[in-house]
Amino acid sequence: MGKIEFANCQDVRNQKKIRELDCPRCHEPGGIEAFVKDGILAEDGVCDNCGYILPEGTELEEVEYEALKGIPEKLEL
Ligand SMILES: [Zn+2]
């Protein structure tokens, strides 16, 4: 009894946020809609463009770093 109210308070604190992430594979900007909680993916995120799956538990920083690394270098021929 009374525990339900307490649980609701916890839910508000731990709410998931939706973040649009650039896909690490095809680099589609905002291609992956991810549920993020405490900087970590709370659910698998799937790229709308290529179907790439970011697994649950992936850290956002990791994804953003990968996306930066993936920028193609200019090739001078
Ligand atoms: Zn993709």
N, CA, C, O and the ligand as a Tripos MOL2 file, in Angstrom:
@<TRIPOS>MOLECULE
protein
  309   307    78     0     0
PROTEIN
NO_CHARGES

@<TRIPOS>ATOM
      1 N           0.8450   -1.2080    0.0000 N.3       1 MET1
      2 CA          0.0000    0.0000    0.0000 C.3       1 MET1
      3 C           0.8760    1.2530    0.0000 C.2       1 MET1
      4 O           1.8770    1.3190    0.7140 O.2       1 MET1
      5 N           0.5000    2.2300   -0.7940 N.am      2 GLY2
      6 CA          1.2650    3.4620   -0.8360 C.3       2 GLY2
      7 C           2.5330    3.3530   -1.6830 C.2       2 GLY2
      8 O           3.1530    4.3640   -2.0130 O.2       2 GLY2
      9 N           2.9040    2.1550   -2.0220 N.am      3 LYS3
     10 CA          4.1290    1.9770   -2.8020 C.3       3 LYS3
     11 C           3.9690    2.4720   -4.2410 C.2       3 LYS3
     12 O           4.9380    2.8930   -4.8740 O.2       3 LYS3
     13 N           2.7430    2.4190   -4.7460 N.am      4 ILE4
     14 CA          2.5030    2.8140   -6.1350 C.3       4 ILE4
     15 C           2.8440    4.2910   -6.3510 C.2       4 ILE4
     16 O           3.4530    4.6550   -7.3570 O.2       4 ILE4
     17 N           2.4410    5.1400   -5.3910 N.am      5 GLU5
     18 CA          2.7460    6.5660   -5.5180 C.3       5 GLU5
     19 C           4.2470    6.7890   -5.5790 C.2       5 GLU5
     20 O           4.7320    7.6030   -6.3660 O.2       5 GLU5
     21 N           4.9630    6.0780   -4.7650 N.am      6 PHE6
     22 CA          6.4120    6.1990   -4.7360 C.3       6 PHE6
     23 C           7.0050    5.7880   -6.0870 C.2       6 PHE6
     24 O           7.9120    6.4370   -6.6070 O.2       6 PHE6
     25 N           6.4760    4.7040   -6.6380 N.am      7 ALA7
     26 CA          6.9560    4.2100   -7.9210 C.3       7 ALA7
     27 C           6.7550    5.2630   -9.0070 C.2       7 ALA7
     28 O           7.6030    5.4240   -9.8850 O.2       7 ALA7
     29 N           5.6380    5.9780   -8.9480 N.am      8 ASN8
     30 CA          5.3690    7.0120   -9.9480 C.3       8 ASN8
     31 C           6.4200    8.1210   -9.8890 C.2       8 ASN8
     32 O           6.8530    8.6330  -10.9210 O.2       8 ASN8
     33 N           6.8210    8.4800   -8.6800 N.am      9 CYS9
     34 CA          7.8660    9.4840   -8.5360 C.3       9 CYS9
     35 C           9.1450    9.0300   -9.2180 C.2       9 CYS9
     36 O           9.8020    9.8120   -9.9050 O.2       9 CYS9
     37 N           9.4880    7.7870   -9.0310 N.am     10 GLN10
     38 CA         10.6970    7.2340   -9.6360 C.3      10 GLN10
     39 C          10.5980    7.2620  -11.1540 C.2      10 GLN10
     40 O          11.5750    7.5600  -11.8420 O.2      10 GLN10
     41 N           9.4170    6.9500  -11.6700 N.am     11 ASP11
     42 CA          9.2200    6.9420  -13.1190 C.3      11 ASP11
     43 C           9.5270    8.3050  -13.7290 C.2      11 ASP11
     44 O          10.1720    8.3950  -14.7740 O.2      11 ASP11
     45 N           9.0640    9.3560  -13.0730 N.am     12 VAL12
     46 CA          9.2960   10.7000  -13.6040 C.3      12 VAL12
     47 C          10.7890   10.9820  -13.6770 C.2      12 VAL12
     48 O          11.2640   11.5660  -14.6510 O.2      12 VAL12
     49 N          11.5190   10.5790  -12.6730 N.am     13 ARG13
     50 CA         12.9710   10.8430  -12.6560 C.3      13 ARG13
     51 C          13.6970   10.0650  -13.7370 C.2      13 ARG13
     52 O          14.6850   10.5360  -14.3000 O.2      13 ARG13
     53 N          13.1990    8.8730  -14.0210 N.am     14 ASN14
     54 CA         13.9110    8.0030  -14.9590 C.3      14 ASN14
     55 C          13.3200    8.0160  -16.3630 C.2      14 ASN14
     56 O          13.5320    7.0860  -17.1410 O.2      14 ASN14
     57 N          12.5820    9.0680  -16.6820 N.am     15 GLN15
     58 CA         11.9550    9.1270  -17.9900 C.3      15 GLN15
     59 C          12.9730    9.0060  -19.1170 C.2      15 GLN15
     60 O          14.0880    9.5240  -19.0590 O.2      15 GLN15
     61 N          12.5290    8.3000  -20.1300 N.am     16 LYS16
     62 CA         13.3860    8.1660  -21.3130 C.3      16 LYS16
     63 C          13.2040    9.3820  -22.2060 C.2      16 LYS16
     64 O          12.1250    9.9710  -22.2740 O.2      16 LYS16
     65 N          14.2700    9.7380  -22.8800 N.am     17 LYS17
     66 CA         14.1900   10.8360  -23.8400 C.3      17 LYS17
     67 C          14.4790   10.2790  -25.2230 C.2      17 LYS17
     68 O          15.2850    9.3640  -25.3920 O.2      17 LYS17
     69 N          13.8040   10.8520  -26.2030 N.am     18 ILE18
     70 CA         14.0700   10.4290  -27.5710 C.3      18 ILE18
     71 C          15.1290   11.3420  -28.1780 C.2      18 ILE18
     72 O          15.0060   12.5670  -28.1710 O.2      18 ILE18
     73 N          16.1570   10.7140  -28.6930 N.am     19 ARG19
     74 CA         17.2230   11.4820  -29.3540 C.3      19 ARG19
     75 C          17.3600   10.9890  -30.7860 C.2      19 ARG19
     76 O          17.2640    9.7890  -31.0440 O.2      19 ARG19
     77 N          17.5790   11.8930  -31.7010 N.am     20 GLU20
     78 CA         17.8450   11.4880  -33.0770 C.3      20 GLU20
     79 C          19.3540   11.4820  -33.2830 C.2      20 GLU20
     80 O          20.0340   12.4910  -33.0940 O.2      20 GLU20
     81 N          19.8510   10.3230  -33.6740 N.am     21 LEU21
     82 CA         21.2940   10.1600  -33.8180 C.3      21 LEU21
     83 C          21.6650    9.9390  -35.2760 C.2      21 LEU21
     84 O          20.8960    9.3760  -36.0550 O.2      21 LEU21
     85 N          22.8570   10.3960  -35.6230 N.am     22 ASP22
     86 CA         23.3690   10.1030  -36.9510 C.3      22 ASP22
     87 C          23.7670    8.6330  -37.0030 C.2      22 ASP22
     88 O          24.3410    8.0970  -36.0560 O.2      22 ASP22
     89 N          23.4570    8.0030  -38.1080 N.am     23 CYS23
     90 CA         23.7770    6.5810  -38.2410 C.3      23 CYS23
     91 C          25.2740    6.3920  -38.4340 C.2      23 CYS23
     92 O          25.8680    7.0250  -39.3070 O.2      23 CYS23
     93 N          25.9000    5.5210  -37.6220 N.am     24 PRO24
     94 CA         27.3370    5.2900  -37.7610 C.3      24 PRO24
     95 C          27.6910    4.5590  -39.0590 C.2      24 PRO24
     96 O          28.8390    4.6040  -39.5010 O.2      24 PRO24
     97 N          26.7270    3.8990  -39.6600 N.am     25 ARG25
     98 CA         27.0440    3.1270  -40.8670 C.3      25 ARG25
     99 C          26.8300    3.9540  -42.1440 C.2      25 ARG25
    100 O          27.7430    4.0880  -42.9580 O.2      25 ARG25
    101 N          25.6170    4.5080  -42.3150 N.am     26 CYS26
    102 CA         25.3350    5.2300  -43.5670 C.3      26 CYS26
    103 C          25.4030    6.7440  -43.3790 C.2      26 CYS26
    104 O          25.2660    7.5010  -44.3390 O.2      26 CYS26
    105 N          25.6180    7.1820  -42.1240 N.am     27 HIS27
    106 CA         25.7830    8.6090  -41.8050 C.3      27 HIS27
    107 C          24.5530    9.4370  -42.1270 C.2      27 HIS27
    108 O          24.6540   10.6410  -42.3630 O.2      27 HIS27
    109 N          23.4010    8.8010  -42.1360 N.am     28 GLU28
    110 CA         22.1450    9.5250  -42.3140 C.3      28 GLU28
    111 C          21.9310   10.4070  -41.0860 C.2      28 GLU28
    112 O          21.8310    9.8900  -39.9730 O.2      28 GLU28
    113 N          21.8600   11.7240  -41.2620 N.am     29 PRO29
    114 CA         21.6640   12.5940  -40.0930 C.3      29 PRO29
    115 C          20.2970   12.3490  -39.4390 C.2      29 PRO29
    116 O          19.2590   12.4350  -40.0950 O.2      29 PRO29
    117 N          20.3160   12.0490  -38.1580 N.am     30 GLY30
    118 CA         19.0740   11.7840  -37.4330 C.3      30 GLY30
    119 C          18.3550   10.5360  -37.8960 C.2      30 GLY30
    120 O          17.1550   10.3800  -37.6660 O.2      30 GLY30
    121 N          19.0880    9.6450  -38.5510 N.am     31 GLY31
    122 CA         18.4600    8.4360  -39.1000 C.3      31 GLY31
    123 C          17.9930    7.4600  -38.0380 C.2      31 GLY31
    124 O          17.1010    6.6470  -38.2750 O.2      31 GLY31
    125 N          18.6050    7.5480  -36.8650 N.am     32 ILE32
    126 CA         18.2550    6.6210  -35.7900 C.3      32 ILE32
    127 C          17.5300    7.3630  -34.6820 C.2      32 ILE32
    128 O          18.0670    8.3040  -34.0960 O.2      32 ILE32
    129 N          16.3160    6.9370  -34.3990 N.am     33 GLU33
    130 CA         15.5580    7.5120  -33.2910 C.3      33 GLU33
    131 C          15.7680    6.5900  -32.0930 C.2      33 GLU33
    132 O          15.3520    5.4320  -32.1080 O.2      33 GLU33
    133 N          16.4150    7.1130  -31.0630 N.am     34 ALA34
    134 CA         16.7960    6.2590  -29.9550 C.3      34 ALA34
    135 C          16.1870    6.7330  -28.6430 C.2      34 ALA34
    136 O          16.0870    7.9330  -28.3890 O.2      34 ALA34
    137 N          15.7900    5.7940  -27.8280 N.am     35 PHE35
    138 CA         15.3320    6.1050  -26.4790 C.3      35 PHE35
    139 C          16.5390    6.1050  -25.5610 C.2      35 PHE35
    140 O          17.2060    5.0850  -25.3840 O.2      35 PHE35
    141 N          16.8100    7.2670  -24.9800 N.am     36 VAL36
    142 CA         18.0190    7.4270  -24.1880 C.3      36 VAL36
    143 C          17.6690    7.6600  -22.7320 C.2      36 VAL36
    144 O          16.7670    8.4310  -22.4030 O.2      36 VAL36
    145 N          18.4020    6.9760  -21.8710 N.am     37 LYS37
    146 CA         18.2330    7.1710  -20.4330 C.3      37 LYS37
    147 C          19.6100    7.2240  -19.8020 C.2      37 LYS37
    148 O          20.4020    6.2950  -19.9610 O.2      37 LYS37
    149 N          19.9020    8.2900  -19.0930 N.am     38 ASP38
    150 CA         21.2010    8.4680  -18.4370 C.3      38 ASP38
    151 C          22.3610    8.3290  -19.4160 C.2      38 ASP38
    152 O          23.4040    7.7700  -19.0780 O.2      38 ASP38
    153 N          22.1730    8.8400  -20.6360 N.am     39 GLY39
    154 CA         23.2600    8.8260  -21.6120 C.3      39 GLY39
    155 C          23.4820    7.4760  -22.2710 C.2      39 GLY39
    156 O          24.4570    7.2820  -22.9970 O.2      39 GLY39
    157 N          22.5620    6.5350  -22.0120 N.am     40 ILE40
    158 CA         22.7030    5.1860  -22.5690 C.3      40 ILE40
    159 C          21.4210    4.8190  -23.3040 C.2      40 ILE40
    160 O          20.3280    5.1830  -22.8680 O.2      40 ILE40
    161 N          21.5480    4.1050  -24.4080 N.am     41 LEU41
    162 CA         20.3710    3.6550  -25.1340 C.3      41 LEU41
    163 C          19.5530    2.6990  -24.2820 C.2      41 LEU41
    164 O          20.0550    1.6790  -23.8100 O.2      41 LEU41
    165 N          18.2780    3.0440  -24.0910 N.am     42 ALA42
    166 CA         17.4050    2.2190  -23.2620 C.3      42 ALA42
    167 C          16.7260    1.1280  -24.0880 C.2      42 ALA42
    168 O          16.2170    0.1470  -23.5460 O.2      42 ALA42
    169 N          16.7270    1.3170  -25.4160 N.am     43 GLU43
    170 CA         16.1580    0.3110  -26.3220 C.3      43 GLU43
    171 C          17.0110    0.2770  -27.5810 C.2      43 GLU43
    172 O          17.7640    1.2110  -27.8540 O.2      43 GLU43
    173 N          16.8900   -0.7970  -28.3440 N.am     44 ASP44
    174 CA         17.5760   -0.8420  -29.6300 C.3      44 ASP44
    175 C          17.0900    0.2990  -30.5060 C.2      44 ASP44
    176 O          15.8920    0.5730  -30.5740 O.2      44 ASP44
    177 N          18.0270    0.9660  -31.1790 N.am     45 GLY45
    178 CA         17.6650    2.0160  -32.1290 C.3      45 GLY45
    179 C          17.9400    1.5210  -33.5430 C.2      45 GLY45
    180 O          19.0080    0.9720  -33.8170 O.2      45 GLY45
    181 N          16.9840    1.7130  -34.4340 N.am     46 VAL46
    182 CA         17.1370    1.2150  -35.8010 C.3      46 VAL46
    183 C          17.1910    2.3850  -36.7840 C.2      46 VAL46
    184 O          16.3800    3.3080  -36.7070 O.2      46 VAL46
    185 N          18.1440    2.3390  -37.6990 N.am     47 CYS47
    186 CA         18.2740    3.3820  -38.7080 C.3      47 CYS47
    187 C          17.1610    3.2480  -39.7470 C.2      47 CYS47
    188 O          16.9530    2.1780  -40.3200 O.2      47 CYS47
    189 N          16.4530    4.3520  -39.9770 N.am     48 ASP48
    190 CA         15.3790    4.3510  -40.9740 C.3      48 ASP48
    191 C          15.9160    4.1230  -42.3780 C.2      48 ASP48
    192 O          15.2210    3.5930  -43.2460 O.2      48 ASP48
    193 N          17.1390    4.5240  -42.5850 N.am     49 ASN49
    194 CA         17.7010    4.5150  -43.9350 C.3      49 ASN49
    195 C          18.2790    3.1570  -44.3230 C.2      49 ASN49
    196 O          17.9600    2.6300  -45.3890 O.2      49 ASN49
    197 N          19.1350    2.5830  -43.4600 N.am     50 CYS50
    198 CA         19.8320    1.3550  -43.8550 C.3      50 CYS50
    199 C          19.5060    0.1640  -42.9560 C.2      50 CYS50
    200 O          19.9410   -0.9540  -43.2320 O.2      50 CYS50
    201 N          18.7490    0.3890  -41.8920 N.am     51 GLY51
    202 CA         18.3610   -0.7250  -41.0260 C.3      51 GLY51
    203 C          19.4000   -1.0990  -39.9870 C.2      51 GLY51
    204 O          19.2380   -2.0930  -39.2800 O.2      51 GLY51
    205 N          20.4620   -0.3180  -39.8850 N.am     52 TYR52
    206 CA         21.5010   -0.5650  -38.8870 C.3      52 TYR52
    207 C          20.9070   -0.5020  -37.4820 C.2      52 TYR52
    208 O          20.0950    0.3750  -37.1880 O.2      52 TYR52
    209 N          21.3050   -1.4200  -36.6270 N.am     53 ILE53
    210 CA         20.7660   -1.4620  -35.2710 C.3      53 ILE53
    211 C          21.8380   -1.0620  -34.2640 C.2      53 ILE53
    212 O          22.9150   -1.6560  -34.1990 O.2      53 ILE53
    213 N          21.5130   -0.0500  -33.4930 N.am     54 LEU54
    214 CA         22.3540    0.3120  -32.3500 C.3      54 LEU54
    215 C          21.8050   -0.4340  -31.1460 C.2      54 LEU54
    216 O          20.6710   -0.1940  -30.7290 O.2      54 LEU54
    217 N          22.5900   -1.3270  -30.5910 N.am     55 PRO55
    218 CA         22.0530   -2.1500  -29.5110 C.3      55 PRO55
    219 C          21.8110   -1.3810  -28.2270 C.2      55 PRO55
    220 O          22.5000   -0.4110  -27.9090 O.2      55 PRO55
    221 N          20.8090   -1.8490  -27.5030 N.am     56 GLU56
    222 CA         20.5120   -1.3260  -26.1800 C.3      56 GLU56
    223 C          21.7700   -1.3480  -25.3220 C.2      56 GLU56
    224 O          22.5320   -2.3140  -25.3530 O.2      56 GLU56
    225 N          21.9850   -0.2910  -24.5630 N.am     57 GLY57
    226 CA         23.1560   -0.2410  -23.6890 C.3      57 GLY57
    227 C          24.3290    0.5190  -24.2910 C.2      57 GLY57
    228 O          25.3360    0.7480  -23.6220 O.2      57 GLY57
    229 N          24.1960    0.9150  -25.5760 N.am     58 THR58
    230 CA         25.2560    1.6910  -26.2080 C.3      58 THR58
    231 C          25.3110    3.0770  -25.5910 C.2      58 THR58
    232 O          24.2740    3.7040  -25.3750 O.2      58 THR58
    233 N          26.5150    3.5600  -25.3050 N.am     59 GLU59
    234 CA         26.6530    4.9090  -24.7600 C.3      59 GLU59
    235 C          26.5770    5.9300  -25.8810 C.2      59 GLU59
    236 O          27.1530    5.7430  -26.9520 O.2      59 GLU59
    237 N          25.8570    7.0120  -25.6170 N.am     60 LEU60
    238 CA         25.6800    8.0650  -26.6230 C.3      60 LEU60
    239 C          27.0080    8.6430  -27.0710 C.2      60 LEU60
    240 O          27.2190    8.8770  -28.2610 O.2      60 LEU60
    241 N          27.8970    8.8730  -26.1320 N.am     61 GLU61
    242 CA         29.2000    9.4600  -26.4660 C.3      61 GLU61
    243 C          29.9350    8.5990  -27.4720 C.2      61 GLU61
    244 O          30.6030    9.0950  -28.3800 O.2      61 GLU61
    245 N          29.7950    7.2990  -27.2870 N.am     62 GLU62
    246 CA         30.4470    6.3430  -28.1750 C.3      62 GLU62
    247 C          29.9270    6.5190  -29.6010 C.2      62 GLU62
    248 O          30.6960    6.5360  -30.5620 O.2      62 GLU62
    249 N          28.5940    6.6500  -29.7150 N.am     63 VAL63
    250 CA         27.9690    6.7950  -31.0270 C.3      63 VAL63
    251 C          28.4110    8.0800  -31.6880 C.2      63 VAL63
    252 O          28.7580    8.1020  -32.8690 O.2      63 VAL63
    253 N          28.3960    9.1670  -30.9030 N.am     64 GLU64
    254 CA         28.7600   10.4520  -31.4730 C.3      64 GLU64
    255 C          30.2170   10.4630  -31.9000 C.2      64 GLU64
    256 O          30.5710   11.0890  -32.8990 O.2      64 GLU64
    257 N          31.0580    9.7770  -31.1500 N.am     65 TYR65
    258 CA         32.4640    9.6920  -31.5120 C.3      65 TYR65
    259 C          32.6230    8.9060  -32.8040 C.2      65 TYR65
    260 O          33.3770    9.3020  -33.6930 O.2      65 TYR65
    261 N          31.9070    7.7880  -32.9040 N.am     66 GLU66
    262 CA         31.9660    6.9680  -34.1130 C.3      66 GLU66
    263 C          31.5120    7.7750  -35.3200 C.2      66 GLU66
    264 O          32.0980    7.6690  -36.3980 O.2      66 GLU66
    265 N          30.4770    8.5770  -35.1450 N.am     67 ALA67
    266 CA         29.9450    9.3640  -36.2490 C.3      67 ALA67
    267 C          30.9880   10.3720  -36.7230 C.2      67 ALA67
    268 O          31.1260   10.6050  -37.9240 O.2      67 ALA67
    269 N          31.7190   10.9670  -35.7850 N.am     68 LEU68
    270 CA         32.7510   11.9280  -36.1530 C.3      68 LEU68
    271 C          33.8810   11.2480  -36.9120 C.2      68 LEU68
    272 O          34.3950   11.7670  -37.9030 O.2      68 LEU68
    273 N          34.2530   10.0690  -36.4180 N.am     69 LYS69
    274 CA         35.3380    9.3190  -37.0540 C.3      69 LYS69
    275 C          34.9740    8.9380  -38.4790 C.2      69 LYS69
    276 O          35.8410    8.7960  -39.3410 O.2      69 LYS69
    277 N          33.6760    8.7750  -38.7120 N.am     70 GLY70
    278 CA         33.2090    8.2810  -39.9960 C.3      70 GLY70
    279 C          33.1770    9.3300  -41.0940 C.2      70 GLY70
    280 O          32.8900    9.0150  -42.2490 O.2      70 GLY70
    281 N          33.4700   10.5750  -40.7420 N.am     71 ILE71
    282 CA         33.4710   11.6010  -41.7870 C.3      71 ILE71
    283 C          34.5900   11.3000  -42.7870 C.2      71 ILE71
    284 O          35.7560   11.1880  -42.4110 O.2      71 ILE71
    285 N          34.2270   11.1730  -44.0440 N.am     72 PRO72
    286 CA         35.2370   10.7940  -45.0350 C.3      72 PRO72
    287 C          36.2930   11.8900  -45.2000 C.2      72 PRO72
    288 O          35.9760   13.0790  -45.2390 O.2      72 PRO72
    289 N          37.5230   11.4700  -45.2940 N.am     73 GLU73
    290 CA         38.5840   12.4400  -45.5190 C.3      73 GLU73
    291 C          38.5980   12.8210  -46.9940 C.2      73 GLU73
    292 O          38.2500   12.0350  -47.8750 O.2      73 GLU73
    293 N          39.0110   14.0470  -47.2180 N.am     74 LYS74
    294 CA         39.1110   14.4780  -48.6240 C.3      74 LYS74
    295 C          40.2880   13.7640  -49.2750 C.2      74 LYS74
    296 O          41.3880   13.6910  -48.7270 O.2      74 LYS74
    297 N          40.0190   13.2520  -50.4370 N.am     75 LEU75
    298 CA         41.0720   12.5880  -51.1780 C.3      75 LEU75
    299 C          41.5840   13.5280  -52.2660 C.2      75 LEU75
    300 O          40.8320   14.0400  -53.0950 O.2      75 LEU75
    301 N          42.8580   13.7240  -52.2230 N.am     76 GLU76
    302 CA         43.4290   14.5780  -53.2840 C.3      76 GLU76
    303 C          44.1520   13.7000  -54.2610 C.2      76 GLU76
    304 O          45.1160   13.0220  -53.9060 O.2      76 GLU76
    305 N          43.7010   13.7080  -55.4720 N.am     77 LEU77
    306 CA         44.3010   12.8340  -56.4830 C.3      77 LEU77
    307 C          45.2810   13.6210  -57.3630 C.2      77 LEU77
    308 O          45.8860   13.0530  -58.2730 O.2      77 LEU77
    309 ZN         21.9260    3.9700  -41.4990 Zn       78 ZN78
@<TRIPOS>BOND
     1     1     2 1
     2     2     3 1
     3     3     4 2
     4     3     5 am
     5     5     6 1
     6     6     7 1
     7     7     8 2
     8     7     9 am
     9     9    10 1
    10    10    11 1
    11    11    12 2
    12    11    13 am
    13    13    14 1
    14    14    15 1
    15    15    16 2
    16    15    17 am
    17    17    18 1
    18    18    19 1
    19    19    20 2
    20    19    21 am
    21    21    22 1
    22    22    23 1
    23    23    24 2
    24    23    25 am
    25    25    26 1
    26    26    27 1
    27    27    28 2
    28    27    29 am
    29    29    30 1
    30    30    31 1
    31    31    32 2
    32    31    33 am
    33    33    34 1
    34    34    35 1
    35    35    36 2
    36    35    37 am
    37    37    38 1
    38    38    39 1
    39    39    40 2
    40    39    41 am
    41    41    42 1
    42    42    43 1
    43    43    44 2
    44    43    45 am
    45    45    46 1
    46    46    47 1
    47    47    48 2
    48    47    49 am
    49    49    50 1
    50    50    51 1
    51    51    52 2
    52    51    53 am
    53    53    54 1
    54    54    55 1
    55    55    56 2
    56    55    57 am
    57    57    58 1
    58    58    59 1
    59    59    60 2
    60    59    61 am
    61    61    62 1
    62    62    63 1
    63    63    64 2
    64    63    65 am
    65    65    66 1
    66    66    67 1
    67    67    68 2
    68    67    69 am
    69    69    70 1
    70    70    71 1
    71    71    72 2
    72    71    73 am
    73    73    74 1
    74    74    75 1
    75    75    76 2
    76    75    77 am
    77    77    78 1
    78    78    79 1
    79    79    80 2
    80    79    81 am
    81    81    82 1
    82    82    83 1
    83    83    84 2
    84    83    85 am
    85    85    86 1
    86    86    87 1
    87    87    88 2
    88    87    89 am
    89    89    90 1
    90    90    91 1
    91    91    92 2
    92    91    93 am
    93    93    94 1
    94    94    95 1
    95    95    96 2
    96    95    97 am
    97    97    98 1
    98    98    99 1
    99    99   100 2
   100    99   101 am
   101   101   102 1
   102   102   103 1
   103   103   104 2
   104   103   105 am
   105   105   106 1
   106   106   107 1
   107   107   108 2
   108   107   109 am
   109   109   110 1
   110   110   111 1
   111   111   112 2
   112   111   113 am
   113   113   114 1
   114   114   115 1
   115   115   116 2
   116   115   117 am
   117   117   118 1
   118   118   119 1
   119   119   120 2
   120   119   121 am
   121   121   122 1
   122   122   123 1
   123   123   124 2
   124   123   125 am
   125   125   126 1
   126   126   127 1
   127   127   128 2
   128   127   129 am
   129   129   130 1
   130   130   131 1
   131   131   132 2
   132   131   133 am
   133   133   134 1
   134   134   135 1
   135   135   136 2
   136   135   137 am
   137   137   138 1
   138   138   139 1
   139   139   140 2
   140   139   141 am
   141   141   142 1
   142   142   143 1
   143   143   144 2
   144   143   145 am
   145   145   146 1
   146   146   147 1
   147   147   148 2
   148   147   149 am
   149   149   150 1
   150   150   151 1
   151   151   152 2
   152   151   153 am
   153   153   154 1
   154   154   155 1
   155   155   156 2
   156   155   157 am
   157   157   158 1
   158   158   159 1
   159   159   160 2
   160   159   161 am
   161   161   162 1
   162   162   163 1
   163   163   164 2
   164   163   165 am
   165   165   166 1
   166   166   167 1
   167   167   168 2
   168   167   169 am
   169   169   170 1
   170   170   171 1
   171   171   172 2
   172   171   173 am
   173   173   174 1
   174   174   175 1
   175   175   176 2
   176   175   177 am
   177   177   178 1
   178   178   179 1
   179   179   180 2
   180   179   181 am
   181   181   182 1
   182   182   183 1
   183   183   184 2
   184   183   185 am
   185   185   186 1
   186   186   187 1
   187   187   188 2
   188   187   189 am
   189   189   190 1
   190   190   191 1
   191   191   192 2
   192   191   193 am
   193   193   194 1
   194   194   195 1
   195   195   196 2
   196   195   197 am
   197   197   198 1
   198   198   199 1
   199   199   200 2
   200   199   201 am
   201   201   202 1
   202   202   203 1
   203   203   204 2
   204   203   205 am
   205   205   206 1
   206   206   207 1
   207   207   208 2
   208   207   209 am
   209   209   210 1
   210   210   211 1
   211   211   212 2
   212   211   213 am
   213   213   214 1
   214   214   215 1
   215   215   216 2
   216   215   217 am
   217   217   218 1
   218   218   219 1
   219   219   220 2
   220   219   221 am
   221   221   222 1
   222   222   223 1
   223   223   224 2
   224   223   225 am
   225   225   226 1
   226   226   227 1
   227   227   228 2
   228   227   229 am
   229   229   230 1
   230   230   231 1
   231   231   232 2
   232   231   233 am
   233   233   234 1
   234   234   235 1
   235   235   236 2
   236   235   237 am
   237   237   238 1
   238   238   239 1
   239   239   240 2
   240   239   241 am
   241   241   242 1
   242   242   243 1
   243   243   244 2
   244   243   245 am
   245   245   246 1
   246   246   247 1
   247   247   248 2
   248   247   249 am
   249   249   250 1
   250   250   251 1
   251   251   252 2
   252   251   253 am
   253   253   254 1
   254   254   255 1
   255   255   256 2
   256   255   257 am
   257   257   258 1
   258   258   259 1
   259   259   260 2
   260   259   261 am
   261   261   262 1
   262   262   263 1
   263   263   264 2
   264   263   265 am
   265   265   266 1
   266   266   267 1
   267   267   268 2
   268   267   269 am
   269   269   270 1
   270   270   271 1
   271   271   272 2
   272   271   273 am
   273   273   274 1
   274   274   275 1
   275   275   276 2
   276   275   277 am
   277   277   278 1
   278   278   279 1
   279   279   280 2
   280   279   281 am
   281   281   282 1
   282   282   283 1
   283   283   284 2
   284   283   285 am
   285   285   286 1
   286   286   287 1
   287   287   288 2
   288   287   289 am
   289   289   290 1
   290   290   291 1
   291   291   292 2
   292   291   293 am
   293   293   294 1
   294   294   295 1
   295   295   296 2
   296   295   297 am
   297   297   298 1
   298   298   299 1
   299   299   300 2
   300   299   301 am
   301   301   302 1
   302   302   303 1
   303   303   304 2
   304   303   305 am
   305   305   306 1
   306   306   307 1
   307   307   308 2
@<TRIPOS>SUBSTRUCTURE
     1 MET1         2 RESIDUE 1 A MET
     2 GLY2         6 RESIDUE 1 A GLY
     3 LYS3        10 RESIDUE 1 A LYS
     4 ILE4        14 RESIDUE 1 A ILE
     5 GLU5        18 RESIDUE 1 A GLU
     6 PHE6        22 RESIDUE 1 A PHE
     7 ALA7        26 RESIDUE 1 A ALA
     8 ASN8        30 RESIDUE 1 A ASN
     9 CYS9        34 RESIDUE 1 A CYS
    10 GLN10       38 RESIDUE 1 A GLN
    11 ASP11       42 RESIDUE 1 A ASP
    12 VAL12       46 RESIDUE 1 A VAL
    13 ARG13       50 RESIDUE 1 A ARG
    14 ASN14       54 RESIDUE 1 A ASN
    15 GLN15       58 RESIDUE 1 A GLN
    16 LYS16       62 RESIDUE 1 A LYS
    17 LYS17       66 RESIDUE 1 A LYS
    18 ILE18       70 RESIDUE 1 A ILE
    19 ARG19       74 RESIDUE 1 A ARG
    20 GLU20       78 RESIDUE 1 A GLU
    21 LEU21       82 RESIDUE 1 A LEU
    22 ASP22       86 RESIDUE 1 A ASP
    23 CYS23       90 RESIDUE 1 A CYS
    24 PRO24       94 RESIDUE 1 A PRO
    25 ARG25       98 RESIDUE 1 A ARG
    26 CYS26      102 RESIDUE 1 A CYS
    27 HIS27      106 RESIDUE 1 A HIS
    28 GLU28      110 RESIDUE 1 A GLU
    29 PRO29      114 RESIDUE 1 A PRO
    30 GLY30      118 RESIDUE 1 A GLY
    31 GLY31      122 RESIDUE 1 A GLY
    32 ILE32      126 RESIDUE 1 A ILE
    33 GLU33      130 RESIDUE 1 A GLU
    34 ALA34      134 RESIDUE 1 A ALA
    35 PHE35      138 RESIDUE 1 A PHE
    36 VAL36      142 RESIDUE 1 A VAL
    37 LYS37      146 RESIDUE 1 A LYS
    38 ASP38      150 RESIDUE 1 A ASP
    39 GLY39      154 RESIDUE 1 A GLY
    40 ILE40      158 RESIDUE 1 A ILE
    41 LEU41      162 RESIDUE 1 A LEU
    42 ALA42      166 RESIDUE 1 A ALA
    43 GLU43      170 RESIDUE 1 A GLU
    44 ASP44      174 RESIDUE 1 A ASP
    45 GLY45      178 RESIDUE 1 A GLY
    46 VAL46      182 RESIDUE 1 A VAL
    47 CYS47      186 RESIDUE 1 A CYS
    48 ASP48      190 RESIDUE 1 A ASP
    49 ASN49      194 RESIDUE 1 A ASN
    50 CYS50      198 RESIDUE 1 A CYS
    51 GLY51      202 RESIDUE 1 A GLY
    52 TYR52      206 RESIDUE 1 A TYR
    53 ILE53      210 RESIDUE 1 A ILE
    54 LEU54      214 RESIDUE 1 A LEU
    55 PRO55      218 RESIDUE 1 A PRO
    56 GLU56      222 RESIDUE 1 A GLU
    57 GLY57      226 RESIDUE 1 A GLY
    58 THR58      230 RESIDUE 1 A THR
    59 GLU59      234 RESIDUE 1 A GLU
    60 LEU60      238 RESIDUE 1 A LEU
    61 GLU61      242 RESIDUE 1 A GLU
    62 GLU62      246 RESIDUE 1 A GLU
    63 VAL63      250 RESIDUE 1 A VAL
    64 GLU64      254 RESIDUE 1 A GLU
    65 TYR65      258 RESIDUE 1 A TYR
    66 GLU66      262 RESIDUE 1 A GLU
    67 ALA67      266 RESIDUE 1 A ALA
    68 LEU68      270 RESIDUE 1 A LEU
    69 LYS69      274 RESIDUE 1 A LYS
    70 GLY70      278 RESIDUE 1 A GLY
    71 ILE71      282 RESIDUE 1 A ILE
    72 PRO72      286 RESIDUE 1 A PRO
    73 GLU73      290 RESIDUE 1 A GLU
    74 LYS74      294 RESIDUE 1 A LYS
    75 LEU75      298 RESIDUE 1 A LEU
    76 GLU76      302 RESIDUE 1 A GLU
    77 LEU77      306 RESIDUE 1 A LEU
    78 ZN78       309 GROUP 0 **** ****
